[in-house]
Amino acid sequence: MKIENILIVSPMYQELRAYVQNAGVQKNFRYIPEAEVNQADLKWADALVSFNLKSDYDYSHLKWVHSLGAGVDRFLYKKTWDDSVLLTRTVCTFGQRIGEYCLSYILRDLQCHEEFRELQLQKKWQQRTPKLLNELKVMVYGTGEIGQAVAKLLSSFGVEVYGVSQSGKEKEYFKEALTVESHFTILGEMDVIINTMPLTEETAGFFNSQVFQKVTNAGFINVGRGASVDEESLLQALEDGQVRYAVLDVFTQEPLPENHPLWKHPGVLITPHISAVTTPEEGAACFLDTLRNLEENKPLNNRVDTNKGY
């Protein structure tokens, strides 16, 4: 594939420009903040590098679109994609970052941080034995690159990790892989549920009352996509004790509206979509590596199946 004109649209366009220029790539580049991109820029470009698409522009003449994020729902979800346009995504340390994010909140719960902090404020010396990681059963929804990285990290501490995917194909680091049809059979045994799934037509609203009713006093961590969770069902599950605590990094609407009940719920911990941030260095490195592979006709391990949505 011959690429000459590359449009980079991002809030961190200046940082990306520094890394790309330092690499000495002999292409024509335009670096633009998201608010300033227009149809003329897109008409000029052979390739677009961005976090998302603006729905009112025509992208069909592009040869290649590269997502600066791991997810591509902003490009595909409820949108029509021209199959002649190649779509790739960023692959970097997302798995490690998300794995450590999940581990930190699981340990926070096991080690009773909240309880001991409260006892400290009350000046009470009251012992309680923390649980061990190897006593846990964890269900990870999504067994792709990120889900596997989470499973690898947790299983290295002796956690019993189960995976759920469309195919139910066995993957390394999972004790067992289940399909979305069969996952209910052991869901009630899980201590923690982790969502790493991409947002597609199939996963939208996946975590609803039907799922939460099968859960027993478990933790819920969402590092996938906010729209995969029915937030009202989650709040009800928290009230009913099916979900003991929820760690939420992603939401249907971001930023989360100030009047949303999740902000004040005592069983909810909120972070502002930071579990897997694309750094300018890693974003530029993956883009440049993909560009080299394209021009040398090498396999692309970050190519997106636009029919599947990931």
Contacts in CASP RR format, 6 or more apart in sequence:
PFRMAT RR
TARGET T0000
AUTHOR 0000-0000-0000
METHOD contacts of the structure
MODEL  1
MKIENILIVSPMYQELRAYVQNAGVQKNFRYIPEAEVNQADLKWADALVS
FNLKSDYDYSHLKWVHSLGAGVDRFLYKKTWDDSVLLTRTVCTFGQRIGE
YCLSYILRDLQCHEEFRELQLQKKWQQRTPKLLNELKVMVYGTGEIGQAV
AKLLSSFGVEVYGVSQSGKEKEYFKEALTVESHFTILGEMDVIINTMPLT
EETAGFFNSQVFQKVTNAGFINVGRGASVDEESLLQALEDGQVRYAVLDV
FTQEPLPENHPLWKHPGVLITPHISAVTTPEEGAACFLDTLRNLEENKPL
NNRVDTNKGY
1 63 0 8 1.000
1 64 0 8 1.000
1 86 0 8 1.000
1 294 0 8 1.000
1 295 0 8 1.000
2 46 0 8 1.000
2 295 0 8 1.000
3 27 0 8 1.000
3 46 0 8 1.000
3 47 0 8 1.000
3 63 0 8 1.000
3 64 0 8 1.000
3 291 0 8 1.000
3 294 0 8 1.000
3 295 0 8 1.000
4 27 0 8 1.000
4 28 0 8 1.000
4 46 0 8 1.000
5 27 0 8 1.000
5 28 0 8 1.000
5 30 0 8 1.000
5 44 0 8 1.000
5 45 0 8 1.000
5 46 0 8 1.000
5 47 0 8 1.000
6 27 0 8 1.000
6 28 0 8 1.000
6 29 0 8 1.000
6 30 0 8 1.000
6 45 0 8 1.000
6 46 0 8 1.000
6 47 0 8 1.000
6 48 0 8 1.000
6 49 0 8 1.000
6 291 0 8 1.000
7 29 0 8 1.000
7 30 0 8 1.000
7 32 0 8 1.000
7 37 0 8 1.000
7 41 0 8 1.000
7 42 0 8 1.000
7 44 0 8 1.000
7 45 0 8 1.000
7 47 0 8 1.000
7 48 0 8 1.000
7 49 0 8 1.000
7 50 0 8 1.000
8 16 0 8 1.000
8 17 0 8 1.000
8 20 0 8 1.000
8 29 0 8 1.000
8 30 0 8 1.000
8 31 0 8 1.000
8 32 0 8 1.000
8 49 0 8 1.000
8 50 0 8 1.000
9 32 0 8 1.000
9 33 0 8 1.000
9 34 0 8 1.000
9 37 0 8 1.000
9 41 0 8 1.000
9 48 0 8 1.000
9 49 0 8 1.000
9 50 0 8 1.000
10 16 0 8 1.000
10 33 0 8 1.000
10 34 0 8 1.000
10 49 0 8 1.000
10 50 0 8 1.000
10 51 0 8 1.000
10 68 0 8 1.000
11 33 0 8 1.000
11 34 0 8 1.000
11 51 0 8 1.000
12 280 0 8 1.000
13 31 0 8 1.000
13 32 0 8 1.000
13 33 0 8 1.000
14 31 0 8 1.000
15 280 0 8 1.000
16 31 0 8 1.000
16 49 0 8 1.000
16 280 0 8 1.000
16 283 0 8 1.000
16 284 0 8 1.000
16 287 0 8 1.000
17 29 0 8 1.000
17 31 0 8 1.000
18 280 0 8 1.000
19 280 0 8 1.000
19 281 0 8 1.000
19 283 0 8 1.000
19 284 0 8 1.000
19 285 0 8 1.000
20 29 0 8 1.000
20 284 0 8 1.000
20 287 0 8 1.000
20 288 0 8 1.000
23 284 0 8 1.000
23 288 0 8 1.000
25 288 0 8 1.000
25 291 0 8 1.000
27 291 0 8 1.000
30 41 0 8 1.000
30 44 0 8 1.000
30 45 0 8 1.000
32 41 0 8 1.000
34 50 0 8 1.000
34 51 0 8 1.000
34 52 0 8 1.000
37 54 0 8 1.000
37 57 0 8 1.000
39 57 0 8 1.000
39 58 0 8 1.000
42 48 0 8 1.000
42 57 0 8 1.000
42 58 0 8 1.000
42 59 0 8 1.000
42 61 0 8 1.000
42 62 0 8 1.000
43 61 0 8 1.000
45 62 0 8 1.000
46 62 0 8 1.000
46 63 0 8 1.000
46 64 0 8 1.000
47 62 0 8 1.000
47 63 0 8 1.000
47 64 0 8 1.000
47 65 0 8 1.000
47 66 0 8 1.000
48 59 0 8 1.000
48 62 0 8 1.000
48 64 0 8 1.000
48 65 0 8 1.000
48 66 0 8 1.000
49 65 0 8 1.000
49 66 0 8 1.000
49 68 0 8 1.000
49 287 0 8 1.000
50 65 0 8 1.000
50 66 0 8 1.000
50 67 0 8 1.000
50 68 0 8 1.000
51 67 0 8 1.000
51 68 0 8 1.000
51 69 0 8 1.000
51 74 0 8 1.000
51 278 0 8 1.000
52 74 0 8 1.000
52 75 0 8 1.000
53 59 0 8 1.000
53 65 0 8 1.000
53 74 0 8 1.000
53 75 0 8 1.000
53 79 0 8 1.000
55 79 0 8 1.000
59 65 0 8 1.000
59 82 0 8 1.000
59 85 0 8 1.000
60 82 0 8 1.000
60 84 0 8 1.000
60 85 0 8 1.000
62 85 0 8 1.000
63 85 0 8 1.000
63 86 0 8 1.000
64 85 0 8 1.000
64 86 0 8 1.000
64 87 0 8 1.000
64 88 0 8 1.000
64 294 0 8 1.000
65 75 0 8 1.000
65 85 0 8 1.000
65 86 0 8 1.000
65 87 0 8 1.000
65 88 0 8 1.000
66 87 0 8 1.000
66 88 0 8 1.000
66 89 0 8 1.000
66 90 0 8 1.000
66 287 0 8 1.000
66 290 0 8 1.000
67 74 0 8 1.000
67 75 0 8 1.000
67 87 0 8 1.000
67 88 0 8 1.000
67 89 0 8 1.000
67 90 0 8 1.000
67 304 0 8 1.000
68 90 0 8 1.000
68 278 0 8 1.000
68 283 0 8 1.000
68 287 0 8 1.000
69 89 0 8 1.000
69 90 0 8 1.000
69 278 0 8 1.000
70 89 0 8 1.000
70 90 0 8 1.000
70 91 0 8 1.000
70 94 0 8 1.000
70 145 0 8 1.000
70 146 0 8 1.000
70 276 0 8 1.000
70 278 0 8 1.000
71 89 0 8 1.000
71 198 0 8 1.000
71 199 0 8 1.000
71 225 0 8 1.000
71 310 0 8 1.000
72 87 0 8 1.000
72 89 0 8 1.000
72 198 0 8 1.000
72 304 0 8 1.000
72 309 0 8 1.000
72 310 0 8 1.000
73 198 0 8 1.000
73 199 0 8 1.000
73 200 0 8 1.000
73 225 0 8 1.000
73 227 0 8 1.000
73 309 0 8 1.000
75 81 0 8 1.000
75 87 0 8 1.000
76 87 0 8 1.000
76 200 0 8 1.000
76 304 0 8 1.000
76 306 0 8 1.000
76 309 0 8 1.000
77 199 0 8 1.000
77 200 0 8 1.000
77 201 0 8 1.000
77 204 0 8 1.000
77 227 0 8 1.000
77 309 0 8 1.000
78 201 0 8 1.000
81 87 0 8 1.000
81 306 0 8 1.000
83 306 0 8 1.000
86 294 0 8 1.000
86 303 0 8 1.000
87 303 0 8 1.000
87 304 0 8 1.000
87 306 0 8 1.000
88 290 0 8 1.000
88 300 0 8 1.000
88 302 0 8 1.000
88 303 0 8 1.000
88 304 0 8 1.000
89 302 0 8 1.000
89 304 0 8 1.000
90 278 0 8 1.000
90 282 0 8 1.000
90 283 0 8 1.000
90 286 0 8 1.000
90 287 0 8 1.000
90 302 0 8 1.000
91 145 0 8 1.000
91 286 0 8 1.000
91 301 0 8 1.000
91 302 0 8 1.000
92 278 0 8 1.000
92 279 0 8 1.000
92 282 0 8 1.000
92 283 0 8 1.000
92 285 0 8 1.000
92 286 0 8 1.000
93 282 0 8 1.000
94 145 0 8 1.000
94 146 0 8 1.000
94 149 0 8 1.000
94 276 0 8 1.000
95 145 0 8 1.000
95 146 0 8 1.000
95 147 0 8 1.000
95 149 0 8 1.000
95 150 0 8 1.000
95 276 0 8 1.000
96 149 0 8 1.000
96 153 0 8 1.000
97 275 0 8 1.000
97 276 0 8 1.000
97 277 0 8 1.000
98 146 0 8 1.000
98 147 0 8 1.000
98 149 0 8 1.000
98 150 0 8 1.000
98 196 0 8 1.000
98 223 0 8 1.000
98 275 0 8 1.000
98 276 0 8 1.000
99 149 0 8 1.000
99 150 0 8 1.000
99 153 0 8 1.000
99 154 0 8 1.000
100 153 0 8 1.000
101 223 0 8 1.000
101 249 0 8 1.000
101 271 0 8 1.000
101 275 0 8 1.000
101 276 0 8 1.000
102 150 0 8 1.000
102 153 0 8 1.000
102 154 0 8 1.000
102 194 0 8 1.000
102 221 0 8 1.000
102 223 0 8 1.000
102 247 0 8 1.000
102 275 0 8 1.000
103 153 0 8 1.000
103 154 0 8 1.000
103 157 0 8 1.000
105 221 0 8 1.000
105 247 0 8 1.000
105 269 0 8 1.000
106 133 0 8 1.000
106 136 0 8 1.000
106 138 0 8 1.000
106 154 0 8 1.000
106 192 0 8 1.000
106 221 0 8 1.000
107 133 0 8 1.000
108 114 0 8 1.000
109 219 0 8 1.000
109 245 0 8 1.000
110 130 0 8 1.000
110 131 0 8 1.000
110 132 0 8 1.000
110 133 0 8 1.000
110 136 0 8 1.000
111 130 0 8 1.000
112 128 0 8 1.000
112 130 0 8 1.000
115 128 0 8 1.000
116 128 0 8 1.000
119 125 0 8 1.000
119 126 0 8 1.000
133 154 0 8 1.000
133 157 0 8 1.000
133 158 0 8 1.000
133 159 0 8 1.000
134 157 0 8 1.000
134 158 0 8 1.000
134 159 0 8 1.000
135 191 0 8 1.000
136 154 0 8 1.000
136 159 0 8 1.000
136 160 0 8 1.000
136 191 0 8 1.000
136 192 0 8 1.000
137 159 0 8 1.000
137 160 0 8 1.000
137 162 0 8 1.000
137 189 0 8 1.000
137 190 0 8 1.000
137 191 0 8 1.000
137 192 0 8 1.000
138 154 0 8 1.000
138 159 0 8 1.000
138 160 0 8 1.000
138 161 0 8 1.000
138 162 0 8 1.000
138 190 0 8 1.000
138 191 0 8 1.000
138 192 0 8 1.000
138 193 0 8 1.000
138 194 0 8 1.000
139 161 0 8 1.000
139 162 0 8 1.000
139 163 0 8 1.000
139 164 0 8 1.000
139 183 0 8 1.000
139 186 0 8 1.000
139 187 0 8 1.000
139 190 0 8 1.000
139 192 0 8 1.000
139 193 0 8 1.000
139 194 0 8 1.000
140 147 0 8 1.000
140 150 0 8 1.000
140 151 0 8 1.000
140 161 0 8 1.000
140 162 0 8 1.000
140 163 0 8 1.000
140 164 0 8 1.000
140 174 0 8 1.000
140 194 0 8 1.000
140 196 0 8 1.000
141 163 0 8 1.000
141 164 0 8 1.000
141 183 0 8 1.000
141 193 0 8 1.000
141 194 0 8 1.000
141 195 0 8 1.000
141 196 0 8 1.000
141 197 0 8 1.000
141 206 0 8 1.000
142 163 0 8 1.000
142 164 0 8 1.000
142 165 0 8 1.000
142 195 0 8 1.000
142 196 0 8 1.000
142 197 0 8 1.000
143 151 0 8 1.000
143 163 0 8 1.000
143 164 0 8 1.000
143 165 0 8 1.000
143 168 0 8 1.000
143 169 0 8 1.000
143 171 0 8 1.000
143 174 0 8 1.000
143 177 0 8 1.000
144 165 0 8 1.000
144 171 0 8 1.000
144 196 0 8 1.000
146 196 0 8 1.000
146 223 0 8 1.000
146 276 0 8 1.000
147 163 0 8 1.000
147 194 0 8 1.000
147 196 0 8 1.000
148 171 0 8 1.000
148 172 0 8 1.000
148 173 0 8 1.000
148 174 0 8 1.000
150 161 0 8 1.000
150 194 0 8 1.000
150 196 0 8 1.000
151 161 0 8 1.000
151 163 0 8 1.000
151 171 0 8 1.000
151 172 0 8 1.000
151 173 0 8 1.000
151 174 0 8 1.000
152 172 0 8 1.000
152 173 0 8 1.000
154 161 0 8 1.000
155 161 0 8 1.000
155 173 0 8 1.000
155 174 0 8 1.000
155 175 0 8 1.000
160 175 0 8 1.000
161 173 0 8 1.000
161 174 0 8 1.000
161 175 0 8 1.000
162 174 0 8 1.000
162 175 0 8 1.000
162 176 0 8 1.000
162 177 0 8 1.000
162 178 0 8 1.000
162 186 0 8 1.000
162 190 0 8 1.000
163 171 0 8 1.000
163 174 0 8 1.000
163 176 0 8 1.000
163 177 0 8 1.000
163 178 0 8 1.000
163 183 0 8 1.000
164 177 0 8 1.000
164 178 0 8 1.000
164 179 0 8 1.000
164 180 0 8 1.000
164 183 0 8 1.000
165 171 0 8 1.000
165 177 0 8 1.000
165 179 0 8 1.000
165 180 0 8 1.000
166 179 0 8 1.000
166 180 0 8 1.000
166 202 0 8 1.000
167 179 0 8 1.000
168 177 0 8 1.000
168 178 0 8 1.000
168 179 0 8 1.000
168 182 0 8 1.000
169 177 0 8 1.000
170 176 0 8 1.000
170 177 0 8 1.000
171 177 0 8 1.000
178 185 0 8 1.000
178 186 0 8 1.000
180 202 0 8 1.000
180 206 0 8 1.000
184 214 0 8 1.000
187 193 0 8 1.000
187 211 0 8 1.000
187 214 0 8 1.000
187 215 0 8 1.000
188 214 0 8 1.000
188 215 0 8 1.000
188 216 0 8 1.000
188 218 0 8 1.000
189 216 0 8 1.000
190 215 0 8 1.000
190 218 0 8 1.000
191 218 0 8 1.000
191 219 0 8 1.000
192 218 0 8 1.000
192 219 0 8 1.000
192 220 0 8 1.000
192 221 0 8 1.000
193 215 0 8 1.000
193 218 0 8 1.000
193 219 0 8 1.000
193 220 0 8 1.000
193 221 0 8 1.000
194 221 0 8 1.000
194 222 0 8 1.000
194 223 0 8 1.000
195 206 0 8 1.000
195 207 0 8 1.000
195 220 0 8 1.000
195 221 0 8 1.000
195 222 0 8 1.000
195 223 0 8 1.000
195 224 0 8 1.000
195 225 0 8 1.000
195 228 0 8 1.000
195 229 0 8 1.000
196 223 0 8 1.000
196 224 0 8 1.000
197 203 0 8 1.000
197 206 0 8 1.000
197 224 0 8 1.000
197 225 0 8 1.000
197 228 0 8 1.000
198 224 0 8 1.000
198 225 0 8 1.000
198 309 0 8 1.000
198 310 0 8 1.000
199 224 0 8 1.000
199 225 0 8 1.000
199 226 0 8 1.000
199 227 0 8 1.000
199 228 0 8 1.000
200 308 0 8 1.000
200 309 0 8 1.000
200 310 0 8 1.000
203 225 0 8 1.000
203 228 0 8 1.000
204 227 0 8 1.000
204 228 0 8 1.000
205 227 0 8 1.000
205 228 0 8 1.000
205 229 0 8 1.000
205 230 0 8 1.000
206 228 0 8 1.000
206 229 0 8 1.000
207 220 0 8 1.000
207 222 0 8 1.000
207 228 0 8 1.000
207 229 0 8 1.000
207 230 0 8 1.000
207 233 0 8 1.000
207 234 0 8 1.000
208 230 0 8 1.000
208 233 0 8 1.000
209 230 0 8 1.000
209 233 0 8 1.000
209 236 0 8 1.000
209 237 0 8 1.000
211 233 0 8 1.000
212 233 0 8 1.000
212 234 0 8 1.000
212 236 0 8 1.000
212 237 0 8 1.000
212 242 0 8 1.000
212 243 0 8 1.000
213 237 0 8 1.000
213 242 0 8 1.000
215 237 0 8 1.000
215 242 0 8 1.000
215 243 0 8 1.000
216 242 0 8 1.000
217 241 0 8 1.000
217 242 0 8 1.000
217 244 0 8 1.000
218 242 0 8 1.000
218 243 0 8 1.000
218 244 0 8 1.000
219 243 0 8 1.000
219 244 0 8 1.000
219 245 0 8 1.000
219 246 0 8 1.000
219 247 0 8 1.000
220 234 0 8 1.000
220 237 0 8 1.000
220 243 0 8 1.000
220 245 0 8 1.000
220 246 0 8 1.000
220 247 0 8 1.000
221 246 0 8 1.000
221 247 0 8 1.000
221 248 0 8 1.000
222 228 0 8 1.000
222 229 0 8 1.000
222 246 0 8 1.000
222 247 0 8 1.000
222 248 0 8 1.000
222 249 0 8 1.000
222 250 0 8 1.000
223 249 0 8 1.000
223 250 0 8 1.000
223 275 0 8 1.000
223 276 0 8 1.000
224 249 0 8 1.000
224 250 0 8 1.000
225 250 0 8 1.000
226 248 0 8 1.000
226 250 0 8 1.000
226 251 0 8 1.000
226 252 0 8 1.000
227 252 0 8 1.000
229 248 0 8 1.000
229 252 0 8 1.000
231 251 0 8 1.000
231 252 0 8 1.000
231 260 0 8 1.000
231 262 0 8 1.000
234 243 0 8 1.000
234 246 0 8 1.000
235 261 0 8 1.000
235 262 0 8 1.000
235 265 0 8 1.000
237 243 0 8 1.000
238 245 0 8 1.000
238 246 0 8 1.000
238 265 0 8 1.000
238 267 0 8 1.000
238 268 0 8 1.000
244 267 0 8 1.000
245 267 0 8 1.000
245 268 0 8 1.000
245 269 0 8 1.000
246 265 0 8 1.000
246 267 0 8 1.000
246 268 0 8 1.000
246 269 0 8 1.000
247 268 0 8 1.000
247 269 0 8 1.000
247 271 0 8 1.000
248 262 0 8 1.000
248 268 0 8 1.000
248 269 0 8 1.000
248 270 0 8 1.000
248 271 0 8 1.000
249 270 0 8 1.000
249 271 0 8 1.000
249 272 0 8 1.000
249 273 0 8 1.000
249 274 0 8 1.000
249 275 0 8 1.000
250 273 0 8 1.000
250 275 0 8 1.000
251 262 0 8 1.000
251 273 0 8 1.000
254 272 0 8 1.000
254 273 0 8 1.000
255 272 0 8 1.000
256 262 0 8 1.000
256 263 0 8 1.000
256 270 0 8 1.000
262 268 0 8 1.000
262 270 0 8 1.000
263 270 0 8 1.000
286 302 0 8 1.000
290 300 0 8 1.000
290 302 0 8 1.000
292 298 0 8 1.000
293 299 0 8 1.000
293 300 0 8 1.000
294 300 0 8 1.000
304 310 0 8 1.000
END
